[in-house]
């Protein structure tokens, strides 16, 4: 289990650093797909353990991306609110731990969970990147936020579809 997790982390960090950080659609949107690992983590993982994982994952992405802690801050913020997002998006009360997905949460619940998590993470990362902002930068920032969120969600939908077909 731990070997598989390390392998997934390695692949995702390399994918983010070597490929996705160089994707700039229309010079605006960049997908931040590495947070998929945090969003798909089992619901039974403690908040503290998840925040530690998020910090390490975000910091590793920051090291390869030269972003000075922005991804670490966004990932920790996501890990902090993830239990709330799971409770808000669950179709039914889960008594046992589960892995978030379409099969366990339903399409609507999982879509709400992903959208809220990605929006929060990207808002923190882009907010730190664009701070301080001028009045002209607000429109640019909102455009970057919206397009990056949509692109990241599209890639996550593709990953979930591959997992759905595999399982």
Number of C-alpha atoms within 10 A of each C-alpha: 6 7 8 9 11 11 12 14 16 14 13 20 22 17 14 21 20 13 11 18 18 12 14 12 13 9 8 15 20 22 24 24 22 25 23 19 16 19 22 14 14 14 18 12 13 11 15 12 11 22 22 15 18 25 21 16 24 23 21 20 25 19 15 15 18 13 16 15 19 22 32 27 20 25 32 24 19 26 27 16 15 22 16 11 21 21 14 13 20 18 15 12 7 13 6 7 10 15 14 21 19 16 10 15 21 15 13 13 22 21 17 17 24 25 17 17 25 26 20 17 25 25 20 22 22 18 17 18 15 14 10 8 12 9 7 8 13 12 11 12 19 14 14 21 22 16 18 24 27 18 18 26 21 14 16 20 14 12 14 16 13 11 12 12 8 7 6
